[in-house]
Amino acid sequence: MKITKVESNGINIAVVHSSEIVIEDVQSALDLMATVKYEVDCERIVIDKANLIEGFFDLKTRIAGEILQKFITYRVKLAIVGDFSVYTSKSLKDFIYESNNGKDIFFMPTEQQAIEKLSTAK
């Protein structure tokens, strides 16, 4: 896993790149937050959807809710990057829509859009 710190609008953002699954459960999400804080001292993270366990996108598993609640609890903003049109679940589409209209969790099509969103989120 490689973590790069970028600055946008005066805000530091960690961009995570990995060829493996980084977030597979609540503990791995907490580990990621701790690693990012320790290595690059950021509280905003961009990660590709390929680095999340596929079950994350099946809301029936409740994995997404449990993981994202930890990010909110620890005040870490998260942007997940990828093509979400491959998912047909109306519940997931509604979840993504509501998240994107919030202030903590975002689902963006590109890394650059994710950085821009995180740099302007209050």
N, C-alpha and C positions, 0 to 999 in steps of 0.2 A: 504494500500500500504506500502510495506517495501522497503527501499533503503539501499543497502549495498555498501560500498566503498571497492574496491579491488585495489591492485597495481600490475602492470605488466610492466616490463622493465622500472621501474621508473615513470610510468604514472598512475595517479589515474583515476579509471573508476567506475562509478555508475552502479550498477546492480539493476534493478527495478523488484520486484515481486509483483504481485497482483492477486486476484481472480476475479477482475472486469476489465471492459474496462477503460483504463487510458487515451488513446488518441482517442477522438471521433470527434474533430474539431480543428481548428487553436488555439482557446483560450485554450483548454485543453492541447495542445502541449506546448504553452507558459507557462502555469501554471506548467507543469511538469519540464520544463527547470529551472524555477525560484525556484521550490521546491528543485530540485537536487542541484542547486548552493547554496541555503541557508543551506540545511541540511548536505551536504557532500562536498561542494565546488569542484565539478567536472564539466568538460566540455566535457565529453565523457560518453555516456549512452548506456547500453544494456537493451533491453526490448523484451519480448516475443510477437510474432505476435498475440497471443490470447488477448493481452491487447490493441490492436488497433481495431477500428471499422471495420467491414468486408468490408464496402464500400471503405476503403482505398485501397484495392487490386483490385478494379474495376476502372481502370484509366479514364474511361469515366466520373466518378463523379468529377474528378479533385481534390479530397480531398488529395490524396498523394502528388501531386505537391505543393499545397498550404501549407500543413504541413511541408514537407521537405524543402521548401524554407525558412521557419522560422528558422529551425535548421542551415541551411547554413548562413543565414543573421546574426544570433547571434553566429556564429562560434562554434556550438556545434555538435560534431560528434555523429552519431547514428548508432547502430547496432541492427537490428531486427532479432530475432532468431525464427526459425521454419522450418517446411517442406513446401516449396513453390511449390513442384511438384504437389500439388493438384489443382493448377491453370493452366488452359489450354490456357489462353490468350497469344498469341505471343507477343503482345505489352507489357504485364507485364513481360514476360520472358526477353525481350530485355531491359526493364527498369531495372530489377534486374541485368542483366549482365553489363550494363553500370554503374550502381551505384557501383557494386563491383569492377569495374576497376577505380573508381574515388578515392577521398580522404576524403569524408565526410559522406556518407551514405552507409551502408553495409547490406546485407541480408545473414545471416549465418545459417548453420544447427544446431549448438550447441552453448551453452553459452560460453564454453571454447574457441571455435574458434572465437567467437565474441570478447571476451576479448583480444585474441592474435591479431586479426586484428586491433582493436582500439589502442592497445599498440604500434603498429608499423606504424600506419597511420601518415603521416606528416601533 
